[in-house]
Each structure stands twice: as structure tokens, then as C-alpha cells.
Amino acid sequence: EMIIPLNLGADSYDITLERGAIKKASEIFKIKGKVLVVTDSGVPAVYSQTVASQFEKSFIFTFPMGEESKNFDTYKSICEKLLEHSFTRKDAVIAVGGGVTGDMAGFAAATYMRGIDFYNIPTTLLSQVDSSIGGKTAVNHNGTKNVVGTFYQPKGVIIDPDLLLTLPKRHFAAGMAEAIKMAVSLDARLFEKIEAGADILEIIEGALRIKKAVVEEDEKESGLRRVLNLGHTLGHAIEATDRSLIHGECVAIGMVAVCSDKVKERLIPLLKKYGLPTDYKINPDLLDRIALDKKSEGDMINVIYVDEIGSYRIEKQSIRDFTQHISEERK
């Protein structure tokens, strides 16, 4: 097994990366009290059962899969379940699922009784490389993503690559898009490893080490952590206006738009290898949406560009200049 410590002062915790680690959840997490395992209907039930069965007093709460469930109703249901079983601050919540599950379970744990212990077992490649580190929790409301939430670090995280064996190919690819995004802007070596078809364990480890370094440096996303938003300016806008694409696919398109031609020569074939989209028709709706994006400061936005693999620069641009850049890209 490999342990990656996240050093955040009093909020430090360990990430355990190992095939089959889910079978040792109780050894790794050492929880004394009751456990509520929160999962969604898209995750094979055997995963949450495997976790729950290792704890003496455990309960499973399953909500319907999908971003639509990331709302106050689901949050309320989790809190009701905790109350129904008289959970106190000695007890814990374990998320077993993708990003939505981690966000929901984490937000419930952060706020129930002003915070009970939270543990995370991400089951998608996207959540393993991305949301398992960083402690962001939230719910969506009235069509705005993550508008109510908080930073709340887990007490421990298990990343078990075996859980990816049941992941649909499209979702695996979407997770790869995040790993590639981190590599292209921050780690040329990892980019080479992905190109060479390295083992998924190695790719996850590389991505986690990047994210660890960024989050340790900038836990609350005031500066450096913004680099993780590479490709998100256009990506979020596509995601908001086009229901047919999932997050990682939108990031792939957004990332290509801010890379130099030299970088694209290697990036596009790599994205295509995973069946990820690399091009998109820019329409007026999309341009309006960019103007709405939460990363806007007045009319200026910070756009991350990649000229050389493994490096980035941040440019403060007007929304007009950015939209002109991506529109010209397409000609």
C-alpha cells in the first residue's frame, strides 16, 4: 500500500492508495463509533456493503445517482438518517461514490452537529484524482452549482483502483481528462507516463501528488489552486449549456482551447485515445455563459494558458478578448 499524507496542520489526513484497500476500510479508518455509509444508486451496492460490514454499528443510505440529486432534499435526508440513528459527534460518515456523493456526504458531515468525522472512498477516476483531495463540499441550489458549501477536510481517504473496473468507459475517460489536465500544466513527466500508457495506479499517484502540492500550498483556493481550473473557463460554460457532455469531456475541450499549437500536437492525440472530444462549436449562448462564470472579476477573468507541457501562465483578460481567442481558435 502507498500512503500519501496531506499536510494541512490540524486538518491533516492520509490518503491510502492500494488495490483492494476497500476490504480493509475498518483497519485503515479505525472508527470507534457508528458509521453511516452514504452512496448512490449508480455505485455497485457491493462496495458500500463491503465497507459497512466491517463496522459493528453501520447503516447505509443510498440516494438516486446524478447531479440532480445534489440538492437540499438529499442533504436533508442524510441529516434525517443521522438523527434517526442518534448519531453524535463520536460517530462518522463514509462516502462511497463519485464526486456528487463525496460532496453531499461531506457537506452533511460538516454541518450535522457542527461537524462529525467524514471519510471518503471515491469510486470514479474523476473523484479519485480530483475531489478526494481538497475538502470541498457543497450542494447545488436553484440551478447554481455548489452555491452552498464549505471546506471540510476528511479524516481519511481510501483510493482503490479496483473500484474502477466497473466504471463505464466514458466515465473512466472523463477522469483521465482531469489527470491529463494536471499533467499538461504542472508535470511533464506524468504527461509522458500517460502517453506511454502507464498503469492506472501510477497515473492516480502522479495526479494525487500534484493536487497534494497545490492544495497544501493553497488550501482555500486563493491563488495557486486556480491552476487546477485549467480549461474550466470554457469547460464550465459548455457543461452548463450542453447536457449531452459530462464534466471531464467539457474540461478536455476547454483545455485544448488554451494550449499552444505545439502542446496540441501531443495533447489532442492523447485525448482522442480515450475517446474524449477536443473540438466544439462556439455559439452565442456559450459566450454569454462565460460572462456569468463565477471566476469573473468585473469584466476581467484569469485564464490559464499552456505554452509548454508541464508549465502554465495566467493571463488576466477581458471576457471579450477570451471569447475572441476561443472563437479564432476554431477558424
N, C-alpha and C positions, 0 to 999 in steps of 0.2 A: 504494500500500500504506500501511497505517497501522501504526505500531509503538507498542505500549503497554508502557513499561518498568515492571517490577515491582521496586521498590527494597527489597531485603532485605539490605543490607550485602553481605557476601561471597557471599551466595546470590542476588544479583540476576540477573534474566534478562529477555529481551524476548519479548513476545507479538506475533507478526506477524499482522495481520488483513487478509486480502485474498482476493478471489475468484480462484481458480486458483492460489493460493500453493503448493499441494501439488506443482505441477510444478517449483517452484524450491527444493525442500527442501534440496538439497545446497548451493545458494548461501546460503540463509538459515542453515542449521545449521553449515556449514563443519566437518564432522567429518573428522579425518585418518585414523583407524584403521578397523577393521572395524565393521560395523553389523549388529545383529540387529533386524529389524523384527518386532514382536510384534503379532498381530492376532487376531480371532476369526472363526469361520465365518459370522457374520451380516453382516460388513462386506464390501461388494463387493471381490473379490480384486484388481480392477484398482487400487484405492487403494494397497494395500501394494506391489503390483508397480511402480506409478509411483514410489513412494518408493525402493524397493530398487534399481531400475535406474539410479538417479542416483549410486550409490556403487560404487566399484571392487570392494570385497570386502563383499558383503552376503548375508545369509541371512534367510529368512522363517520364522517359527514361528507356526502357526495353531492355536488351541485351540477347542473347541466353545463356541458362544455361550451366554450365560446366566449368571445369578448362581450357579448350581450349580457353575460352573467356577472360581469364585473361592475356591480352596482350596489346601491344601498340595501336592496332587498336581500341579496345573498349575504352581505355583511351582517345584516340584522339576524338572518337565520343562523349564521355561525355563532354570533353572540348568544342567541337563544339556546343553542345546543350547549354552549359552555355553562350557561346559567342552569339549565335543566339538570345537568350532571354535577352541579355545585362546584365548578372549577374555582380554585383560589389561586393566589399568586405563587403557590408552591407547585402548580401544575404547568403543563406545556402544550403547545400546538405544534404539530409537524405537518408541513405542506408536502404533498406528494403529487407533483404535476408540473405543468408548464408555467410560463410567466404569469398568466391570469391567476392561477391557483396560489402561487407564491405571493403575489401582490395582495390578494384577498385575505389569505390566511395570515399574512404578516401584518396587515392593517388591523385585522380583528385582534390579534395577539398584542399589538402595540397599544390598543385603546381599551381592551377589556380590563377592568380594574386598574386602569392606568398603566397597563403593561405586564403581560406574563411572558414566560420564556417561549421563544419561537425557534424552530429548527426547520431546515429546508432540504428537501430531496428533489431537485429538479429532474424531470423525466424527458425533457425535449433538449435537443442540442442547443437551441437558441437560449433556453433558460440556464443550461449548464455553463455556457461560455459567457453569458451576459448578465442575467438578473440574479444569479446566485451570489454575485459579489456586489456590494454597494448599498444594500439595505434600503432600497426604495420600495415603499409600499403605497398603495393608493386604490381608490375606486373611481370609476367614471360617473359623470352626472350630467344630465341634460345635453348629451351629445359632446361633452368636452372630456377628453381623455385625462385620466389621472389628476383630476382637478381637486380632489380632496384626498390628502395622504400625508405621510410623514417619512422621515428617515428613521428606520428602526432595524438595527443590526441583529441578525440571527445569533443564536448561541453556538450553532454548529451547522455545517453543510456536508452532505454526502453526495458525491458525484460518481455515479455508477454507469460507465459506458454501456454495460449490458442492457440497460433500460432502453437504449436507442434501437435495439434490434426490432422492436415492434413499431417504431416511428415511421409513418408514411414517408416515402422518398422525397416528396415535395417539402415536408417539414424539416427533414434532415438537411436538404439543400438550403433552406431559409436560415438554418442555424450556421451552416458553412459560410453564408454571406456575412454574418457578423464576425466570424473568426477571420475571414479574408479582409474585412474592413479594418480590423485591429492590426493585422499583419501589414497591410499595404501602407498604413500611415505611421506605424510605430516599430515594426520588426521585420526587416528584410530577410533575416534567417528563417523566421517562421513562414514567410511567404514562399520561400524556396522549398521548405518542407512540404507545404500544402501542394505546391506544383508537382513535387516528386511523389505525391500520393502516400505521405506518411501515415502511420497508424493513427486512428482517431484519438487514442489515449494521448499520444504525443501532441496532437493538434489542440486538444482540450487543454492540456497542461500549458502549452505555449500561450494560448489565449488568456487563460486564468492568470498567468504571471504578468502579462501586460496589464490586465484590468486591475490586478492587485496593486501594481506600482502606481497606477493612475489614481485609484481610489485612496490609497494610503496618503498620497500627496495632497489630494483634494476631495475630502470626503463629501462635502456638501455641494459639489459642482459649481464652485465659483470661478474657476479658471481652467486649469489643465484638463479637468474631466470633460470639458466641452469637446476635446478632440475625439471623444467616443461618439460624438454626433456627426462624424463624417458621413456625408451622403443623406443625412436626415432632413436637411432643409427641403430638398426636392422630394425625398422619400416620404416624409410625413404628409406632404401635400397630396402625393399620389394615393397614399393609403386612405386619406380622408375623403378623396373624391372618387376612388375606383374600388368598389367592393370585391372585384374579381381577383385582386392581388393580395398576398399576405405580407406581413411586415418585412421579412428578410428579402423578399423579392423586390419590394419598393426600395429598400436600402441598396440593393445591387444596382438598380437603375440610377439612384441618386448619387452613388459613389462614382460610377463611370463618368457622370456629367462634370465632376470636379477634378478629374485626373488629367494629366498631360498626355499627349499622344504617345509618348514614349512608354508611360506607365500602362496605358490602354492596350498596347501591343501584347503585354503579358496578362493583364487583368481580364480582358474580355474573354480570351480562350479559357481561362481558369473558371470564370463564372459560367460559361457555356457548358463546360464539362459537367457541371452539376445541374444543368438544365435551367439556370437562372436567367431571367430576362436582362438585357443590357441596354435596351433602347425603348423609348416611349414617345408617343405623340404629345407634344406640348399644346394644351388648349387654354382658352381664357379662364375657365373655371379654376384650373390648376394654378395659374398665376395669381388669381385672387386669393386662393387658399394660402399661398406662400406668405402673402401680406398679413394674413391672420396668425401665422405661426407664432407660438409663444416665445420663440427665440428672438423676436424682433425687438429692437430698442429704438423707438421712434420709427424713422424710416430706414434706419441702418440695421443691417444684420451681419453677424460674424459668420463668414463662410470659410470652411476648411478646404484647402486645395492640396493636392498631392502632385508634386513635380517629379519626385524621385521615389521609388519604392522604399518604404521604411522611414520616410520623413514627411513633414507636413508644414504648411504655413497657414496662418489665419489672416483673412483679409476682411476688413470692415468695408462693407459695400452697401450702396443703396439697394433697395429691393428691385428698383428698375434696372440697375446695372447687372444684378444677378440674373434676373429673368431674361435680360438681353443675352447674357452669356450662355444660358442654357438653351435659348431659342436658336442662337447662332450655331451652337454645337451640333444641332440637328440638321443643318443645311448640307 
